[in-house]
Amino acid sequence: MKMVKERYELLGTKKRCKDVTYTAEGIQVGDPGKMWKDNGATGGWSNMFMLNYEGGLYKKFDIDPEAFRATGCEGINLQNPGEMWTDGWSGANSVVTSRVNQCPKQDLKVEDGQELSNIVEEFADDHDVWASAFLEAWPRMQSIGYTDLKDGPENSWLGYYSLKDMDADIGNDFAKYIEDNKPLVFTKESADPYVCASGPSRCATRASEVYEIAGYPMEANGPSCDNVNDCNDSTFGEL
């Protein structure tokens, strides 16, 4: 996070980013002008996006009846119905993006009286809360439209091979192992995924290589767990 924070502070001082500020989450506010691209060794692009129904779980907005784009609040108002934003950024993968939305939070309430936006924030703040709700909903999602589903082999269950790779002694009863050890983390912090950027070899660079090029080796974040014992030890590494 230190590298990211300093990166934002540096961009905010560049002439190409006049009157730019960055939120705590790294969102640029101000100077929509031409989108700045980093074509250097640490450059990349994000293909993250949300559909209207997903964004609507957290933000409150309207939908353009012609193009079905989000609109109706500062930052994403359409200047011409049915067309792209004319006051946004351009040049990012041949698309036009809006300015930062200033939409209010979604205040629609669910059956127990909670507002949807509060539930989204709770999931974002606490992985365990999200995971518990997700795993509870997963069987319901799988069974919709079916009446004769049967349990698959245990080695096809979520987390089986991840735990094997983390040296977990699962034995012959995976369900019992999970029940005896829950809540159980089954992902390694030492993962070093590929990251994608622009260029002919755009998905051939590991995250650790990008950190090294930027002068911030991944080890600077502290030790990363790689076995089931360390990854489930709340005292492991820096807290």
C-alpha positions in Angstrom: 0.0 0.0 0.0 2.9 2.3 0.6 3.9 2.1 -3.1 0.4 2.8 -4.2 0.0 5.8 -1.9 3.3 7.4 -3.0 2.3 6.7 -6.6 -0.9 8.7 -6.1 0.9 11.5 -4.4 3.4 11.7 -7.2 0.7 11.8 -9.9 -1.0 14.6 -8.1 2.1 16.8 -8.5 2.5 16.2 -12.2 1.5 19.0 -14.7 -0.7 16.5 -16.6 -2.8 16.2 -13.4 -3.6 19.7 -12.6 -5.8 20.2 -9.5 -6.0 16.4 -8.9 -6.6 14.8 -5.6 -6.9 11.2 -4.7 -9.3 9.6 -2.2 -8.1 7.1 0.4 -9.1 4.3 -2.0 -6.9 5.8 -4.8 -9.8 7.3 -6.8 -8.7 10.3 -8.8 -10.9 13.4 -8.4 -10.5 16.4 -10.7 -9.0 17.2 -14.1 -10.9 14.7 -16.3 -8.9 15.9 -19.4 -7.0 13.2 -21.3 -6.5 10.0 -19.4 -2.8 9.5 -18.5 -1.2 6.3 -19.5 1.9 4.7 -18.0 3.7 2.8 -20.7 6.6 2.0 -18.5 7.7 -1.3 -16.9 5.2 -0.9 -14.0 2.3 0.3 -16.2 -0.9 -1.7 -16.6 -4.6 -1.3 -16.8 -7.6 -2.6 -14.9 -10.5 -4.3 -16.6 -12.7 -4.2 -13.5 -16.2 -3.1 -14.1 -19.7 -3.3 -12.6 -23.0 -3.9 -14.3 -25.9 -1.5 -13.4 -27.6 -4.0 -11.1 -24.3 -4.6 -9.2 -23.4 -0.9 -8.9 -27.0 -0.3 -7.8 -26.5 -2.4 -4.7 -24.3 0.4 -3.3 -25.1 3.6 -5.3 -28.4 5.2 -6.1 -28.8 6.3 -9.7 -31.2 6.3 -12.7 -30.8 4.4 -16.1 -30.8 6.1 -19.5 -33.7 4.6 -21.3 -31.9 4.6 -24.7 -28.4 3.2 -23.9 -29.2 1.9 -20.4 -26.1 3.7 -19.0 -26.1 4.9 -15.4 -27.1 8.5 -15.0 -29.0 10.9 -12.8 -26.3 12.2 -10.4 -23.2 14.4 -10.5 -20.3 12.8 -12.4 -22.2 10.4 -14.5 -25.0 12.6 -15.9 -25.2 12.2 -19.7 -24.9 15.4 -21.8 -26.8 13.7 -24.7 -29.2 10.9 -24.0 -28.1 7.7 -25.7 -24.5 8.8 -26.2 -21.2 8.5 -24.3 -20.2 11.0 -21.7 -18.8 14.1 -23.4 -17.1 15.5 -20.3 -15.3 12.3 -19.2 -11.9 10.7 -19.8 -11.0 9.1 -23.2 -8.3 7.0 -24.6 -8.5 4.1 -22.2 -8.7 0.9 -24.3 -10.8 2.8 -26.9 -13.6 3.7 -24.5 -14.9 6.8 -22.9 -15.3 6.7 -19.2 -17.4 9.0 -16.9 -16.0 11.3 -14.3 -16.0 10.0 -10.7 -19.6 9.5 -9.7 -21.1 11.5 -6.8 -24.2 9.4 -6.5 -25.7 8.9 -3.0 -25.6 5.6 -1.3 -28.4 3.1 -2.0 -31.0 3.4 0.7 -33.3 0.6 -0.4 -34.0 -1.6 2.6 -34.1 -5.4 2.7 -36.5 -7.6 4.7 -34.7 -7.1 8.0 -34.6 -3.4 7.7 -30.9 -3.0 6.7 -30.0 -0.6 3.8 -28.3 -2.4 0.9 -25.3 0.0 1.0 -24.6 -0.9 4.6 -24.6 -4.6 3.7 -22.1 -3.9 0.9 -19.8 -1.9 3.3 -20.0 -4.7 5.9 -18.9 -7.3 3.3 -16.1 -5.0 2.1 -14.8 -4.4 5.6 -15.0 -8.0 6.9 -14.0 -10.9 4.6 -15.3 -13.4 7.1 -18.8 -11.9 7.1 -18.8 -12.0 3.3 -17.5 -15.5 3.1 -20.1 -16.8 5.6 -23.0 -15.3 3.6 -21.5 -16.4 0.3 -21.1 -20.0 1.4 -24.6 -20.1 2.9 -26.0 -18.8 -0.4 -23.9 -21.1 -2.7 -26.0 -24.3 -2.3 -29.2 -22.2 -3.0 -27.6 -20.8 -6.2 -26.6 -24.3 -7.3 -29.9 -25.9 -6.7 -32.1 -23.4 -8.5 -34.0 -25.3 -11.2 -32.8 -28.7 -10.0 -34.5 -31.3 -7.8 -32.1 -34.3 -8.0 -28.6 -32.9 -7.2 -26.1 -35.2 -5.5 -22.9 -34.4 -3.6 -19.8 -34.6 -5.8 -16.6 -36.3 -4.7 -14.9 -34.4 -1.8 -11.8 -33.6 -3.9 -14.1 -31.4 -6.0 -15.3 -29.3 -3.0 -14.2 -25.7 -2.5 -10.7 -25.5 -1.0 -9.7 -29.1 -1.2 -6.7 -28.8 -3.4 -5.8 -25.4 -2.0 -5.5 -27.0 1.5 -3.6 -30.0 0.1 -1.1 -27.5 -1.4 -0.8 -25.9 2.0 0.2 -29.2 3.6 -3.1 -29.7 5.4 -3.6 -33.2 6.9 -7.1 -33.7 5.5 -7.3 -37.5 6.0 -10.2 -39.4 4.5 -13.0 -37.2 5.5 -12.8 -33.6 4.1 -16.2 -32.6 5.6 -15.0 -33.6 9.1 -11.7 -31.8 8.7 -13.5 -28.6 7.8 -16.0 -29.0 10.7 -13.2 -29.6 13.2 -11.1 -26.7 12.0 -13.6 -24.0 11.0 -13.3 -21.1 10.4 -10.5 -22.1 8.1 -8.3 -20.0 5.8 -7.4 -21.9 2.7 -5.6 -19.3 0.6 -1.9 -18.6 0.7 -0.5 -15.1 1.1 2.6 -16.1 -0.7 0.7 -16.4 -4.1 2.5 -14.6 -6.9 0.0 -14.1 -9.7 0.5 -12.9 -13.2 -0.6 -9.3 -13.8 -1.7 -8.0 -17.2 -0.5 -4.8 -18.9 -0.4 -3.5 -22.4 2.0 -5.0 -25.0 2.8 -8.3 -26.6 3.8 -10.0 -23.3 1.1 -8.4 -21.3 0.2 -11.3 -19.1 3.7 -12.8 -18.6 4.8 -10.7 -15.6 4.5 -11.8 -12.0 3.3 -9.4 -9.3 6.7 -9.8 -7.6 8.5 -8.6 -10.7 6.4 -5.4 -10.8 7.2 -4.7 -7.1 10.9 -5.3 -7.8 10.9 -2.9 -10.8 9.1 -0.3 -8.7 11.8 -0.6 -6.0 9.4 -2.1 -3.5 10.0 -5.9 -3.2 7.0 -7.8 -2.0 8.9 -8.8 1.1 8.6 -5.2 2.3 5.0 -6.0 3.2 6.2 -8.5 5.8 6.2 -12.3 5.8 3.6 -14.2 3.7 2.1 -17.4 5.0 2.3 -20.4 2.8 1.0 -23.3 4.9 -2.3 -24.0 6.7 -0.9 -23.5 10.2 0.7 -20.1 9.6 -2.2 -18.9 7.5 -4.7 -19.7 10.3 -2.5 -18.2 13.0 -3.7 -14.7 13.9 -0.3 -13.9 15.4 1.6 -14.7 12.3 3.5 -11.8 10.8 3.0 -8.1 11.5 -0.4 -7.2 12.8 
